[in-house]
Amino acid sequence: MQRLYRTAVLVVLLLWGCATPPTIKDVEEIGPDTRIAFGSAEVWVDGEQETWGVKWTGHNNFYLAVLPADSNEAFSYKLDDDGVFYWALEPGEYTILGYHWQNLQTTRTGQVGRSFVVPESGGDVYLGTFVFSGNAVFLVPTFEDRFDTIAGLYDAKLPGRQGTAIRKLMNPAQPVGSFSNVRGSCHDAWKIECDKRFIGVTPISPEVSQSGFPVENTLRPEFRWKGCPRKDVSYDLIVYEAAAYSIGGALIPLYMRGHAVVYKEGLTEPHWQPQDPFKPDTRYIWSVRLREGDTVSAWSTQSHSTFLLVYASSGWGQWFQFKTV
């Protein structure tokens, strides 16, 4: 009993020391200098629109992660049932990194990558409408312009600003590198071996674990992976700084791909090492894809399933992760 108590106290102290990334709430107090970015989002699963909050089956919540251009901490926003959001943000550039869907004990996340700008002056800006659709496992985001409808709701909520909003739609996610065709990571043409854990190339270093960020004892880690037997195939490597976000006031942050810090296209050997060091005490997310001329594979990922007596964990389509000392 004493050992359990000490462990519990240690866990509480560790959690207390964790920094919690900020959250966004819909604007409440509005001054003359307040700039509002507004829009909407909705989720459709198997043809039916999802609703949010506490249900008889438990909690069902959907979050958007919004990253400022000069930070690696993302704001998180919990979607309301009507799906309309009104964000008071400082002027600058932002990116909606992705979504986090928490339903009972199931978590689903996905990247979005659309950017927008909050102007220094002028009217409030309508960013657009996200429509996430799919099934209980996978959602595909599409983007629509519903300015007339959502601006009408904006006018009703903020009558003192009626008619002042302007349409300034989010920029689409930009493709990484140059290519004209994408081929599956495990397509026979690549002649590589995929297994249940690794889809695409198999990473060798930095060390890859099924969860968490293994620590690299150097700021200049060498990236290595199992090569392709075809000599005419090259490799693209990308490394992102991990962006922290939180949900529901949790003390332990979660992570998505944030700002890209390395992109190397057409590497002829299955390894690469940076000349300049990475930041210390920083989390990174990376992957490799295969390239044959203008045809590339999808980015390589890993999957895992762990089932113990009192614990179960699973994930698929996850990129590789590490943390510097």
Residue pairs with C-beta under 8 A, 6 or more apart in sequence:
15 251
15 252
16 251
18 251
18 252
18 253
19 253
20 246
20 249
20 250
20 251
20 253
21 73
21 74
21 75
21 76
21 244
21 245
21 246
21 253
22 73
22 75
22 76
23 75
23 76
23 77
23 78
23 246
23 249
24 66
24 75
24 76
24 77
24 85
24 87
24 89
25 77
26 80
26 85
26 86
26 87
27 34
27 36
27 86
27 87
27 88
30 36
30 88
30 158
30 160
30 161
34 88
35 88
35 89
35 90
35 91
35 118
35 119
35 124
35 125
36 86
36 87
36 88
36 124
36 125
36 158
37 87
37 89
37 94
37 116
37 118
37 124
37 125
37 127
38 84
38 85
38 86
38 87
38 124
38 125
38 126
38 127
38 150
38 154
38 165
39 84
39 85
39 126
39 127
39 128
39 129
39 130
39 150
39 170
40 82
40 83
40 84
40 85
40 129
40 130
40 146
40 150
41 62
41 64
41 79
41 83
41 85
41 129
41 130
41 131
41 132
42 49
42 50
42 83
42 129
42 130
42 131
42 132
43 49
43 50
43 62
43 79
43 101
43 132
43 133
43 139
44 50
44 131
44 132
44 133
44 134
45 133
45 134
45 135
45 136
45 139
46 135
46 136
50 60
50 62
51 60
51 81
52 60
52 61
52 62
52 78
52 79
52 80
52 81
53 59
53 60
53 61
53 81
54 60
57 104
58 103
58 104
59 102
59 103
59 104
60 102
60 103
60 104
61 78
61 79
61 101
61 102
61 103
61 247
61 248
62 78
62 79
62 99
62 100
62 101
62 102
63 76
63 77
63 78
63 79
63 99
63 100
63 101
63 102
63 245
63 247
64 76
64 77
64 79
64 85
64 96
64 98
64 99
64 112
65 74
65 75
65 76
65 96
65 97
65 98
65 99
65 100
65 243
65 245
65 256
66 74
66 75
66 76
66 77
66 87
66 94
66 95
66 96
66 97
67 73
67 74
67 75
67 94
67 95
67 96
67 97
67 243
67 258
67 259
68 75
68 90
68 92
68 93
68 94
69 92
69 93
69 94
69 95
69 259
70 92
72 241
72 242
72 243
72 244
72 258
72 259
72 282
73 243
73 244
73 245
74 97
74 243
74 244
74 245
74 256
74 258
75 245
76 100
76 245
76 246
76 247
77 85
77 87
78 247
78 248
79 85
82 153
84 150
84 153
86 154
86 157
86 158
89 118
90 118
91 118
91 119
91 120
92 117
92 118
93 115
93 116
93 117
94 115
94 116
94 117
94 118
95 113
95 114
95 115
95 116
96 112
96 113
96 114
96 115
96 116
96 130
96 170
97 111
97 112
97 113
97 243
97 245
97 256
97 257
97 258
98 109
98 110
98 111
98 112
98 113
98 256
99 108
99 109
99 110
99 112
99 132
99 139
99 141
100 107
100 108
100 109
100 245
100 247
100 254
101 107
101 108
101 109
101 139
102 247
102 248
106 136
108 137
108 138
108 139
109 254
109 256
110 138
110 139
110 141
111 173
111 256
111 257
112 130
112 141
112 173
113 173
113 174
114 128
114 143
114 170
114 171
114 172
114 173
115 170
115 171
116 125
116 127
116 168
116 169
116 170
116 171
117 125
117 168
118 125
119 125
119 168
122 166
123 161
123 164
123 165
123 166
124 154
124 158
124 161
124 164
124 165
124 166
125 165
125 166
125 167
125 168
126 147
126 150
126 151
126 154
126 165
126 166
126 167
126 168
126 169
127 168
127 169
127 170
128 143
128 144
128 145
128 146
128 169
128 170
129 143
129 144
129 145
129 146
129 150
130 141
130 142
130 143
130 144
131 141
131 142
131 143
131 144
132 139
132 140
132 141
132 142
133 139
133 140
133 142
134 140
143 169
143 170
143 172
145 167
145 169
147 167
151 165
154 161
154 165
155 161
155 162
155 163
155 165
176 236
176 238
176 260
176 263
177 236
177 263
177 265
177 296
178 265
178 294
179 291
179 294
179 295
179 296
180 294
180 295
181 294
181 295
181 296
182 295
182 296
182 297
182 298
183 189
183 190
183 292
183 295
183 296
183 297
184 297
184 298
185 194
185 199
185 200
185 289
185 290
185 297
185 298
185 299
185 300
185 301
186 192
186 194
186 199
186 200
187 297
189 292
190 228
190 230
190 233
190 290
190 297
191 228
191 229
191 230
192 200
192 201
192 226
192 228
192 229
192 290
193 202
193 226
194 200
195 202
196 303
197 302
197 303
197 304
198 300
198 301
198 302
199 298
199 300
199 301
199 302
199 303
199 317
200 287
200 288
200 289
200 290
200 297
200 298
200 299
200 300
200 301
201 225
201 226
201 227
201 228
201 235
201 270
201 288
201 290
201 300
202 225
202 226
203 224
203 225
203 288
203 300
203 302
203 320
204 224
204 225
204 226
205 221
205 222
205 223
205 224
206 214
206 216
206 221
206 223
206 286
206 320
206 322
207 214
207 216
207 322
208 214
208 302
208 320
208 321
208 322
209 321
210 302
210 304
210 306
210 313
210 315
211 304
211 313
211 315
212 321
213 242
213 255
213 283
213 284
213 321
213 322
213 323
214 321
214 322
214 323
215 322
215 323
215 324
215 325
216 322
216 323
216 324
216 325
217 325
218 324
218 325
219 277
219 278
219 279
219 280
219 324
219 325
220 273
220 274
220 275
220 276
220 277
220 278
221 273
221 274
221 278
221 322
221 324
222 271
222 272
222 273
223 237
223 239
223 271
223 272
223 273
223 286
223 288
224 270
224 271
225 235
225 270
225 271
225 288
225 300
226 270
227 269
227 270
228 235
228 270
228 290
230 292
232 292
233 290
233 291
233 292
234 266
234 267
234 268
234 290
234 291
234 292
235 266
235 267
235 268
235 269
235 270
235 288
235 289
235 290
235 291
236 263
236 264
236 265
236 266
236 267
236 288
236 289
236 290
236 291
236 296
237 262
237 263
237 264
237 267
237 272
237 286
237 287
237 288
238 260
238 262
238 263
238 264
238 286
238 287
238 288
238 299
239 260
239 261
239 262
239 263
239 284
239 285
239 286
240 257
240 258
240 259
240 260
240 261
240 284
240 285
240 286
241 258
241 259
241 261
241 279
241 282
241 283
241 284
241 285
242 255
242 256
242 257
242 258
242 282
242 283
242 284
242 285
242 321
243 255
243 256
243 257
243 258
243 259
244 253
244 254
244 255
244 283
245 253
245 254
245 255
245 256
246 252
246 253
246 254
247 254
255 283
255 285
255 321
257 285
257 319
261 278
261 284
262 274
262 286
264 272
265 291
266 291
278 284
278 324
279 324
280 324
280 325
281 323
281 324
281 325
282 323
282 324
283 321
283 322
283 323
284 321
284 322
284 323
284 324
285 319
285 320
285 321
286 319
286 320
286 321
286 322
287 299
287 300
287 301
287 319
287 320
288 299
288 300
289 296
289 297
289 298
289 299
289 300
290 296
290 297
291 297
299 319
300 320
301 316
301 317
301 318
301 319
302 318
302 319
302 320
303 314
303 315
303 316
303 317
303 318
304 313
304 314
304 315
304 318
305 313
305 314
306 312
306 313
306 314
